[in-house]
């Protein structure tokens, strides 16, 4: 082999290596496909140049040279296409430009392979046809367009696009320019074609630059494909070497006198490479064709299961899940129908899903479910099973609807329960029986479906539970609103009654209190001690009733917004003393001790005297009634750092801790207080807090169950000017 041809073969091999790397990565996008095609064309172009300069035949030289000229045009077209796809143009612009390049190239390229561009006269003599100028314009136009697209991307593209375009485009442009000079320009000017033998070396520059781009910028993800590419390339080399070696040995044995030329050897190698590379694609295309038109039953189990698994994790809606699963099962197993029966649950009735082309009824599905409990098989086939009466009855139903396979959706290995249901498959569209491999795959599919369907059913139950719970909450809320409306109406009626009753009671009670006061003062004659005692007790009771009516009226005023504090100048020590004086007889009768620690001096304050008297009387009265005989009640009034504090401390029942936070609410009474004094109203403390807070003060309260309580209030004492 001559040096010229050796250079051409080495250059071609390097380009085929690049093409193999791209093929191993995957030909799924237009950039990879274009670069793969470009690498192969340059490899063929290199070999054609080597043959044209190495051969001694005028005819072979002419043919290979014409191929070289034509492939140069193809290289320019593919290079331009590659740079356009690599660039920053919009998809719409790329599509428009590619269509124009494609149309022009398809029209002109066939002529570039003919004598209309180039023809040979002798070994070293040649001439150009009438389309040679068009050929030159085509090449130069392609170079100009490449330069324009590169310039656009370098100015408008992303950083990655700029780096990729700069490196790859430099390699492409320098290579194409060099080849144009060596193959076209110099031979045209000098009439000497020997320089074309050097041009394949320039494609090595392209390979080197592109390799740098692969490693440096990961343009084609070098690390991810190198292992697959090595295996792919090694397989191709072994097959080609084996084929060529066997062919050469057979020729030596069968035709020992025949001489094999270099051109024949290269042609054999090229054909071998083409056959090895194209075989997988031819086989795949044939399989697709026969599967589509002749219902061939072949399928890839792994791809089938992978596709099914993707579907099973894509949705939690059981109807959508099983509908998609039935389509995948039909597409791979070529069954005429695929139907799913899902048994009833506490939230849903039984369901029949899938395509149900077999028209099997729900009653028949339920009958099969009842029989399956006594059949301990995962998959039942109408052709091979039927040993037991239960199996025979199931198979009879299946055959009636042209069903050949039943697979149970059961997670328990012993298959002694109903499970969640099952699915059935109709006969194959090809008319063939289901193979043992099909049955194994169906069993795997059933196991995977069980998990997915169970998850979907749990999700449905949770959703349905949420719906049910929401309905119950809505119903309870509606009932609560109705009850609340009734309570509000009752509360308004009660307040109205209290207001009316209080007004009606106040007038006669005022008269009773007035007459008792007149009797006590002797207006109706002198009274003995016993009479006076009775009159005083009646007066105290009427006064207590007056305070109760006042509390009721204040509650009514609070409701209507008419509760007003009428502040006047009040001297608290005298007010407290006069109020507890009314309780002295009651204290004695209950065998209690009451002490009032009256301060010697105390500032006068602006308070509503009537309402503050009610508060003082309420605290003292409660202390008396809730303190057992022998107990002590201490009443304090003092000034502490500009604050007036009044407290009533007893040794009585105390208030349970759990009930203390309710104590100052309307009509509330602690449990032990209700037992000690059933006739209480629960209004005293409520109104006391309202009066104190409305007057600008604060309530004092502390209590220990069984040890007593302290009630009182505090007010800030205004500073005198």
GICORLIN-V39426 format. One record per backbone hydrogen bond with DSSP energy under -1.0 kcal/mol. NH is the residue of the N-H (numbers start at 1). CO is the residue of the C=O. E is the energy in kcal/mol with one decimal. If there is no record, write none. Layout:
{{NH,CO,E} {NH,CO,E}}
This chain:
{{6,2,-2.2} {7,3,-2.5} {8,4,-1.8} {9,5,-2.5} {10,6,-2.6} {11,7,-2.4} {12,8,-2.3} {13,9,-2.6} {14,10,-2.2} {15,11,-1.9} {16,12,-2.5} {17,13,-2.2} {18,14,-1.8} {19,15,-2.3} {20,16,-2.5} {21,17,-2.2} {22,18,-2.0} {23,19,-2.3} {24,20,-2.5} {25,21,-1.4} {26,22,-1.7} {28,26,-1.0} {33,29,-2.1} {34,30,-2.4} {35,31,-2.5} {36,32,-2.6} {37,33,-2.4} {38,34,-2.5} {39,35,-2.4} {40,36,-1.9} {41,37,-2.5} {42,38,-2.3} {43,39,-1.9} {44,40,-2.4} {45,41,-2.8} {46,42,-2.4} {47,43,-2.0} {48,44,-2.5} {49,45,-2.1} {50,46,-2.2} {51,47,-2.4} {52,48,-2.4} {53,49,-1.9} {54,50,-1.1} {55,51,-2.2} {61,57,-2.3} {62,58,-2.4} {63,59,-2.6} {64,60,-2.8} {65,61,-2.1} {66,62,-2.4} {67,63,-2.3} {68,64,-2.2} {69,65,-2.6} {70,66,-2.7} {71,67,-3.0} {72,68,-1.9} {73,69,-1.4} {74,70,-1.6} {75,71,-3.0} {76,72,-2.1} {77,73,-2.1} {78,74,-2.9} {79,75,-2.6} {80,76,-2.4} {81,77,-2.3} {82,78,-2.7} {83,79,-2.3} {84,80,-2.2} {85,81,-2.4} {86,82,-1.9} {87,83,-1.1} {94,90,-2.7} {95,91,-2.5} {96,92,-2.0} {97,93,-2.7} {98,94,-2.8} {99,95,-2.1} {100,96,-1.7} {101,97,-2.6} {102,98,-2.9} {103,99,-2.4} {104,100,-2.4} {105,101,-2.6} {106,102,-2.7} {107,103,-1.5} {108,104,-2.2} {109,105,-2.8} {111,108,-1.2} {112,108,-1.0} {114,111,-1.5} {117,114,-1.4} {118,114,-1.5} {119,127,-2.3} {121,125,-2.8} {122,125,-2.0} {127,119,-3.1} {131,116,-2.6} {132,129,-1.3} {135,131,-2.4} {136,132,-2.3} {137,133,-2.6} {138,134,-2.5} {139,135,-2.3} {140,136,-2.7} {141,137,-2.9} {142,138,-2.1} {143,139,-2.0} {144,140,-2.4} {145,141,-2.4} {146,142,-2.2} {147,143,-2.4} {148,144,-2.2} {149,145,-2.4} {150,146,-2.6} {151,147,-2.3} {152,148,-2.2} {153,149,-2.3} {154,150,-2.4} {155,151,-1.0} {156,152,-2.1} {157,153,-2.7} {162,158,-2.5} {163,159,-2.2} {164,160,-2.7} {165,161,-2.7} {166,162,-2.5} {167,163,-2.0} {168,164,-2.4} {169,165,-2.0} {170,166,-1.3} {171,167,-1.8} {172,168,-2.4} {173,169,-3.2} {174,170,-2.4} {175,171,-1.9} {176,172,-2.8} {177,173,-2.7} {178,174,-2.4} {179,175,-2.6} {180,176,-2.5} {181,177,-2.1} {182,178,-2.6} {183,179,-3.0} {184,180,-1.9} {185,180,-2.2} {186,181,-2.8} {188,184,-2.0} {189,185,-2.2} {190,186,-3.1} {191,187,-1.7} {196,193,-1.7} {197,194,-1.4} {198,195,-1.7} {201,198,-1.8} {202,199,-1.2} {204,201,-1.1} {206,202,-1.3} {207,203,-2.1} {208,204,-2.6} {209,205,-2.6} {210,206,-2.5} {211,207,-2.4} {212,208,-2.1} {213,209,-2.1} {214,210,-2.3} {215,211,-2.3} {216,212,-3.2} {217,213,-1.6} {219,213,-1.3} {221,218,-1.1} {225,221,-1.1} {226,222,-1.7} {229,225,-3.2} {230,226,-2.4} {231,227,-2.0} {232,228,-2.7} {233,229,-3.3} {234,230,-2.8} {235,231,-2.4} {236,232,-2.1} {237,233,-2.8} {238,234,-2.6} {239,235,-2.4} {240,236,-2.6} {241,237,-3.1} {242,238,-2.6} {243,239,-2.6} {244,240,-3.0} {245,241,-2.8} {246,242,-2.7} {247,243,-2.5} {248,244,-2.7} {249,245,-2.5} {250,246,-2.7} {251,247,-2.2} {252,248,-2.1} {253,249,-2.1} {254,250,-3.2} {255,251,-2.4} {258,255,-1.1} {265,261,-2.2} {266,262,-2.6} {267,263,-2.4} {268,264,-2.5} {269,265,-2.3} {270,266,-2.8} {271,267,-2.6} {272,268,-2.3} {273,269,-2.6} {274,270,-2.4} {275,271,-2.4} {276,272,-2.5} {277,273,-2.7} {278,274,-2.2} {279,275,-1.5} {282,278,-2.4} {283,279,-2.8} {284,280,-2.4} {285,281,-2.4} {286,282,-2.3} {287,283,-2.5} {288,284,-2.3} {289,285,-2.3} {290,286,-2.8} {291,287,-2.6} {292,288,-2.0} {293,289,-2.4} {294,290,-2.4} {296,290,-1.0} {304,300,-2.6} {305,301,-2.7} {306,302,-2.6} {307,303,-2.5} {308,304,-2.1} {309,305,-2.7} {310,306,-2.1} {311,307,-1.6} {312,308,-2.4} {313,309,-1.4} {314,311,-1.2} {321,317,-2.7} {322,318,-2.3} {323,319,-2.1} {324,320,-2.2} {325,321,-2.1} {326,322,-2.3} {327,323,-1.5} {328,324,-2.0} {329,325,-2.6} {330,326,-2.5} {331,327,-2.3} {332,328,-1.9} {333,329,-2.7} {334,330,-1.4} {336,427,-2.1} {339,424,-2.1} {340,353,-3.1} {341,422,-3.2} {342,351,-2.7} {343,420,-1.7} {345,348,-3.3} {351,342,-2.7} {353,340,-2.7} {355,338,-1.7} {359,356,-1.3} {365,361,-2.0} {366,362,-2.4} {367,363,-2.2} {368,364,-2.3} {369,365,-2.0} {370,366,-2.1} {371,367,-1.8} {372,368,-2.1} {374,371,-1.5} {375,372,-1.6} {377,375,-1.1} {380,406,-3.2} {382,404,-2.1} {385,381,-2.1} {392,388,-2.7} {393,389,-2.3} {394,390,-2.2} {395,391,-3.0} {396,392,-1.9} {397,393,-1.6} {398,394,-2.2} {399,395,-3.0} {400,396,-1.4} {401,398,-1.1} {402,399,-1.7} {403,398,-2.7} {404,425,-2.2} {405,425,-1.8} {406,380,-2.4} {407,423,-2.8} {408,378,-2.8} {409,421,-2.9} {410,408,-1.0} {420,409,-2.2} {422,341,-1.9} {423,407,-2.5} {424,339,-2.5} {425,405,-2.4} {426,337,-2.1} {427,402,-1.6} {429,334,-3.1} {431,428,-1.2} {439,435,-2.0} {440,436,-2.0} {441,437,-2.5} {442,438,-2.7} {443,439,-2.0} {444,440,-2.0} {445,441,-2.8} {446,442,-2.5} {447,443,-2.0} {448,444,-2.1} {449,445,-2.6} {450,446,-2.0} {451,447,-1.2} {452,448,-1.8} {453,449,-3.2} {454,450,-2.6} {455,451,-2.1} {456,452,-2.1} {457,453,-2.7} {458,454,-2.4} {459,455,-2.3} {460,456,-2.5} {461,457,-2.6} {462,458,-2.4} {463,459,-2.6} {464,460,-3.1} {465,461,-2.8} {466,462,-2.4} {467,463,-2.2} {468,464,-3.0} {469,465,-3.3} {470,466,-2.6} {471,467,-2.2} {472,468,-2.5} {473,469,-2.6} {474,470,-2.8} {475,471,-2.8} {476,472,-2.9} {477,473,-2.8} {478,474,-2.5} {479,475,-2.6} {480,476,-2.6} {481,477,-2.6} {482,478,-2.3} {483,479,-2.7} {484,480,-2.9} {485,481,-2.5} {486,482,-2.2} {487,483,-2.7} {488,484,-2.8} {489,485,-2.2} {490,486,-2.9} {491,487,-3.0} {492,488,-2.5} {493,489,-2.4} {494,490,-2.8} {495,491,-2.7} {496,492,-2.5} {497,493,-2.4} {498,494,-3.0} {499,495,-2.6} {500,496,-2.4} {501,497,-3.5} {502,498,-2.8} {503,499,-2.0} {504,500,-2.2} {505,501,-2.4} {506,502,-2.1} {509,505,-2.0} {510,506,-2.0} {511,507,-1.6} {512,508,-2.4} {513,509,-2.7} {514,510,-2.2} {515,511,-2.5} {516,512,-2.4} {517,513,-2.0} {518,514,-2.1} {519,515,-2.5} {520,516,-2.4} {521,517,-1.7} {522,519,-1.4} {523,518,-2.3} {525,522,-1.5} {532,528,-2.6} {533,529,-2.3} {534,530,-2.1} {535,531,-2.7} {536,532,-2.6} {537,533,-2.1} {538,534,-2.3} {539,535,-2.3} {540,536,-2.6} {541,537,-2.3} {542,538,-2.2} {543,539,-2.5} {544,540,-2.4} {545,541,-2.1} {546,542,-2.0} {547,543,-2.2} {548,544,-2.2} {549,545,-2.5} {550,546,-2.2} {551,547,-2.4} {552,548,-2.3} {553,549,-2.5} {554,550,-2.3} {555,551,-2.3} {556,552,-2.0} {557,553,-2.4} {558,554,-2.6} {559,555,-1.8} {560,556,-1.7} {562,557,-2.6} {568,607,-3.0} {570,605,-3.4} {575,571,-1.6} {576,572,-2.9} {577,573,-2.2} {578,574,-2.5} {579,575,-1.8} {580,576,-2.5} {581,577,-1.4} {584,581,-1.1} {587,583,-2.4} {588,584,-2.2} {589,585,-2.5} {590,586,-1.5} {591,588,-1.6} {592,587,-2.3} {593,631,-1.8} {595,633,-2.8} {597,635,-2.9} {598,596,-1.5} {605,570,-2.8} {607,568,-2.4} {609,607,-1.0} {612,608,-2.7} {613,609,-2.2} {614,610,-1.5} {615,611,-1.8} {616,612,-2.4} {617,613,-2.8} {618,614,-2.3} {619,615,-2.4} {620,616,-2.4} {621,617,-2.9} {622,618,-2.4} {623,619,-1.9} {624,620,-2.0} {625,621,-2.2} {626,622,-2.1} {630,591,-3.0} {631,628,-1.7} {633,593,-3.4} {634,649,-2.9} {635,595,-3.7} {636,647,-2.5} {638,645,-2.1} {640,643,-3.2} {644,715,-3.3} {645,638,-2.9} {646,713,-2.9} {647,636,-2.1} {648,711,-3.2} {649,634,-2.9} {650,709,-2.5} {653,626,-1.9} {659,656,-1.3} {662,659,-1.3} {663,660,-1.2} {665,662,-1.9} {667,682,-1.5} {668,665,-1.5} {674,670,-2.0} {675,671,-1.4} {676,672,-1.8} {677,673,-2.5} {680,677,-1.5} {687,683,-2.8} {688,684,-2.3} {689,685,-2.2} {690,686,-1.8} {691,687,-2.6} {692,688,-2.5} {693,689,-2.7} {694,690,-2.3} {695,691,-1.5} {696,693,-1.3} {697,692,-2.9} {698,714,-1.8} {700,712,-2.8} {702,710,-1.7} {704,708,-2.3} {706,653,-3.8} {707,704,-2.3} {708,704,-1.4} {710,702,-2.8} {711,648,-2.2} {712,700,-1.8} {713,646,-2.1} {714,698,-2.0} {715,644,-2.2} {717,642,-2.8}}
